[in-house]
Each structure stands twice: as structure tokens, then as C-alpha cells.
Amino acid sequence: MNSPAIAAALRRALSLAEQAIGLSDPNPRVGCVIVDANGNELGAGHTQAAGLAHAEVMALRDAAARGHDVRRATAIVTLEPCSHHGRTPPCCDALINAGIGRVISAVKDPNPQVAGQGLARLAAAGIQVELADPATAEAARELNIGFFSRMQRGRPFVRLKSAISLDGRTAMPDGRSQWITGEAARADGHAWRKRAGAILTGIGTVLADDPRLDVRLAVTARQPLRIVLDPQGRMPAQARILQAPGEARVIGPGRADLAALLAELGAQGINELHVEAGPTLSGAFLEAGLVDELLIYQAPMLIGEGRPLAALAALARLEDARRWRLIEAQAIGQDLRLRLRPT
């Protein structure tokens, strides 16, 4: 059982890891706190942009800047310290060389290049190694759910976002949808965009709405890659989605295999894919069983005739309906945010 001081340090480390959202991709979001024997903080930090310092190194630097001696101290980290040379040297070596006496990791790294080897190297160096409690481990995994997906399945975690009315409409019959939800929900949606390595839509949405699909209503250090599926080559040269900030990619004819696309994006380091699309493309992702999470904003209005969330094949029996598990329901302004995952 963790002491109250260690439990507080674990919460602090998770909070630091959240600060790496929109910054560290394709690397995981990691926080690290170094404490003395009494639980006093000596140093803290989180993962920086790819190629720059990881959380452990940032915490060691912070401790040095504060003038603290970290020998025999405890390092609390939200993900197993890396043991391989990537863009930066192994973090476990940095902890060993600093004289850290104990390391508590929230969860093991799913990267096959690490996968327990970091903790093993620390233990071999005489450092006491522990894993955190299951609740902390789950929180750390959720924070990096896309990284776990890419390491374990070879593809991003797919989150499909939609704004709907009480009667399940996403737009008027002519496609007009601005705005079904209120300002608070729209700002919240941008915070979820910020999490993504890429945002994907279809050419139908581009032609109907000319969206930017960037992150504007949340502060971010980087813009997700914007991807448009354009099987018939209809992308307008002046479409706003092609303009700065950030980069855009148009996938043209001959690229209709969504599973293959996800594998390709995984190989390119995309951890979370945020899909904001019309009924046809949303339905294609759902029919293929490729959606890991639904992010639904439901507005307190009735539209009547209009466009559905997804174009799905008709069911022969109600028993054949796809079932989803509600993991969150939260009021955002006057709207309701629902998060659901397949059962």
C-alpha cells in the first residue's frame, strides 16, 4: 500500500503527464516526480517534444536547479523508464547515474523495445523497483491509450466524434449543422482534437462545410495532421483544411481500405486518430468495427428530418444491434458529452 505522500506524488505525476498532451507525440505522455524519504518534492517534470528530454530527465534537471541531492531518493513515474536508445538516451540510465534509490512506475511500457527491460535494468543496478496500485495504472494507461494501441495493435486508437440533436440528427437535410451544440461543447471538442496525432474527415464534409479541423479553441504546442479521404479527387485547391496552421494530407483514389490506412498511420507514429466525418464515412468506420470510442455531444434540441450520425446497414433483428458501454456522461454547458466504447 502506498503511503499518503507517495499517493500524492503519483497524482502529481499524472497531472504533469497531462501537460504533455499536444506536445510529446508520438512519444507517450509521461510525468515524473522525485521525492525524499519524507515525501518532499525534490524535482518534477514531464515529457517534452519528440527528440527532447523525457520526464525523468526533466525531473532530474529540476531537482538540480533547486539544489537538491537526489541520491537514494524515490522517483515516481507514470510509465516505465525507457531502456533503449531512440532520439534520446535511456531514461533508466539517467536514474541509475543520478543515484536514485527507488523507482515506482505506474505501468509497464507496452513498447516491445522496453516491455519490462527498463525496470529490470534498474533492479539490476540495485534500485528498489515497484509498480503502482491498479487504479493509478489504469489512469496512466488511459492517458496513453493511443500509445498502447499503437504498440500492441499496430494502429491508432480511433475516436469518432459527432454532435447530435435529441433525435439523433447531425445536420439539416441540406447538410447545415452550424451550430447544433453550444460554445462550451465546441471548445471541449477542440481539447479532444488536441489529443490526436491526426484528424480525419471525408471529402463530403470538406465540400459541404469547408472546415479547418485544426485546434483553435484549446492551447496546443502542435497541430494534428489533417487527413481527407477523397476517393474521386474532388478536393478544392483553396479548401481551408489545406491551409496553415499545421499540415494536411489528401488520400485520393484507390485507397478505400480503412484497416490498411490505420496500419499505415500506426507505422507513421499516430497514436490517436480523431474522426469527424459525415454519415457515410462514419458508418464505414463503424461497419468495419474500427471505432474504439464514440465521443458524442448531444444538444437539447429536436431537428426532425435530417442527417443521421452514421449510415449503417439495416438490421434484420434488433438483437444484432451493436452494443456500446457508457464510460462517461457529463454536462458541458447546455449540452451532454457522452463517451462510449464497444462492449
Secondary structure, 3 states (H helix, E strand, C coil): CCCHHHHHHHHHHHHHHHCCCCCCCCCCCCEEEEECCCCCEEEEEECCCCCCCCHHHHHHHHHHHHCCCCCCCEEEECCCCCCCCCCCCCHHHHHHHHCCCEEEECCCCCCCCCCCHHHHHHHHCCCEEEECCHHHHHHHHHHCHHHHHHHHHCCCEEEEEEEECCCCEEECCCCCCCCCCCHHHHHHHHHHHHHCCEEEEEHHHHHHHCCCCCCCCCCCCCCCEEEEECCCCCCCCCCHHHCCCCCEEEECCCCCCHHHHHHHHHHCCCCEEEECCCHHHHHHHHHCCCCCEEEEEECCCCCCCCEECCCCCCCCCHHHCCCEEEEEEEEECCEEEEEEEEC
